[in-house]
């Protein structure tokens, strides 16, 4: 068994399964740029290592992930962000992953915490899971190809309500709508995801790879990510986004009525 503890992301490989644990519980596993870098590196490692046959995502604390660290968004909106941004590399690695991806989701799964699940092959939720994609609330646009994948999974009306109204979906509803495979008691969640990963690790990898390739058009998904990414970056520079992030920092409701 090999392990890597890189700040707020822990990576362990055992019996063909790479387990990636988001370990920033004090921030509800909000994803920083550095964390995205580790996530992207880990997926690249999984693709390059024939001994790694399955990848599992899970989160420490009371949430799976509260999404992107809003401090990074604010820095980008104000032009203060410096260095390479790793989020797109992570998303592209999700899009082109050939290894089966499994997720154990509890508590909050916000933004990318939900959209990344659309790239997972098996998803298990606890009853307390709350999946949200409140991009419009932040004056932003969908990402991770979710503008295609979410309505394809649950229908236009439900997806639009999640995007535009920020409506939350609980763990049981996520299963009923086809976002997840099964709702599992919290105390059994990680074990259930690991058991599924262990089963997959024993299956013929070539057959799993071909099956996944037939089920997903990785090139089309990647191209849509590029389009979404451009619009997302543009939205970050708008007055609406600045008002959204300022309101969040000031703990008040945003007022978009006066934003031209």
N, C-alpha and C positions, 0 to 999 in steps of 0.2 A: 504493500500500500504506500502510495506517495501522497504527500500533502504540501500545499502552498498556502501560506497566510499572508496575503498582500494587502495590508491595511484593512479595508472594509469589505474585502471579498476573500472567502476561503475556498480553496480548490483541493479536492481529494480524489484520488484515483484508486479504485479497489475492484478487483475481479471484473475488469472490463468496463466499469461504470465510473464516469467522471461526475462528481457531485459538486456543483457550484452553489455556495451559500452566500447570500447577501448578508453581511454582518455589520450593519450600521443601525442597530436597533434604536438608539437614542434619537435618530432622525427618521425612524420608520423605514429604513433602508432606501432613503432618497438616493438616487444615482448621481454621483459626481462624475466629472470628466475622467478622473483617474480610475474610478470603478468601471466605467465603460471600457477603458483601455484594457483592464484585466479581463473583463468579460470577452472582449474581442480576441485577445491573445489566447484565452482558454479554448474558444471555439476553433481557432486556427490550429491549436495544438491537437485537439481532438480529431480534426480532419487529417492531420499529418501522421498520427500515431495509430497503426493498425491494431494495437492492443486496446485502444479505447473504442468501444462499440456503441455506447449510449451516454447521453449527457442528461443530468437531472438538475433542475433549478429549484431552489428553496430559499426561504428567508428566516433569519433569526428575529426574536422579539415578537411583537404582537401584529406584525404586518408582513406581507410578502414584499411589497415595495410601494412607497408613496409617489413613485415616478421620478422624473428628472428633478435634480436639486434646483429649486427656483433661483438660488443665488447665481447659478450659471446662466440661466435665462436672462436675469437682470443684467449681468455683466455683458452678455451679447447684445441686449437691447440698447445699452448705453455705450457700446463700443469699447468696454473695458476688458473684454476677454482676450487673453493672449495664449499663444501656443496652439498645438494641434487638437482639434476636436475629434474624439474617438467614437461618438455616438453613431455616426453613419457607418463606421467600420463594423461596429457591433451589429447593427441592423442588417447590413449586407451579408455578414457571416450567418445570421439567422436565415436569411433568404436562401442562401446557397448550401446550407448545411445538408450533408448526406447522412449523418448519424441521426438516429432517432432522438428526439428531444422530449423530455418528460418534465412536468412542473407540478410542484406541490404548493398550493396557493391557500393562504389564510389571511384573515384581516384585510387591510386595505391593499388593493391592486389598482393603482392610479396611473393614468396615461400609459406610458410605456410598460408599466407593470401589468397592464391588461393587453396592450397591442402585441407584446412579445408572445403572449399565449397563443395568438393566432398562427404562430409559426411552430408551435409545439405539436407533437404528434399524439401525446397523451397528457391530459390535464386532470388533476384531482384537486377538488376544493373542499374546504371545511365549511360547515354551515354559516360561520361568521364571516366568510369572505365577502367583500364588497368590491365589485369590479366597476370602475368608472373611467371614462375617457373625456374629461371636461376641457377639451381643447378650445371650444368656442368661449367658455367662461374666461379663459385667459387670452382671448382675442387671437388665438392661433389657429392652425389647421391640423387635420389628422396626419399621422406619420406611421412609419413601419408598414406601409401598404395597407393600413387599416381602412382607408377609404374604399378599398375594393374587398378586402378579406372579411371585414365585419359584416357588411350587408349581405355578402354572399353566404355567410354562416347563419345569420339570424333574421335576415330580411331588412328591407329598406326602412320601414317604419320604426322598428325597434332600434336599428342602428342610428337613425337620425335622432331619435329621442335621447340616446346615450351621448351622441356627439353634441347636439345643439342645446339640449336641456340639462346635460350632465347627470342624467338619471343613473342611479346605481343598480347593479344586478347582484343579488346575493348568490351564495354558493349553490343553493338548490336550484334557483332559476337558471344559473349558468349551465347546469346539466340539462335542464328541460329544454333550453334553447339551442343546445349543441355546441356551446363553447367549451364545456368540460365533459369528462367521461363519467365521473361519479363523485358524489358528495360523501365525505368520510369524516367521522368524528376527529376532532382536532388532535387528540392524543394518538390516533392511528394514522394520521395523514402522511407523515414522512415514511413510515414503514410500508404503506400501500404504494406510494410512488416508487420506493426502492424495490419492492417485490416485482412491480411491473417492469422496471428497468432490468432487473436480473433475468426476467423471462426473455426480454428482448435481446439481452447480451448472449443468450444461448441460441438465438435464431441465426440462420445463415445471413451474414452481413450483406453479401451481394444481392440476395433476394430482397432484403429490406431496402437497400439503396435503390434498386430498380423500381420497387413499389412506390417509394416516396417520390422519385423523379417523375413517374407517370401521374401521380396525384397532384403535383405542384409544378407550375411553370416558373422556375426560378428566375429566368431572364426577364419575363414580363413583370414579376414581382419586384425585381431589382430596379427595372426601369421606372416603375411607378414610385418607388422609394425616392429616386432622383427627382422626379417631378414634385412630389410632396415636399421633399427637402428644400427645393428652391422656394416654394410658396411659404413654407414654414419660416425660412430665413427672412423672407420679405416681411412676413407678418410680425416678426420680432422687432422690426424697425419702425412699426407704425405707432401713431399716437394712441391707438386703442390698446396696444400691448403695454405701452408705458403706463397708461392709466391702470390696467389690470394688475401689473406688478407693484405699482406704487400703492394701490389699495390693499393688496395682500400684505405688503410690508407695514402698512399703517393699521392693519386689522380693521378695515372698513369695507363696506360694499362698494364696488366700482360704479362710477357714473359715466356711462358711455354716451349719454344724451348730448353732452357738450363737446364731444370729440369730433372734430371735423375730418 
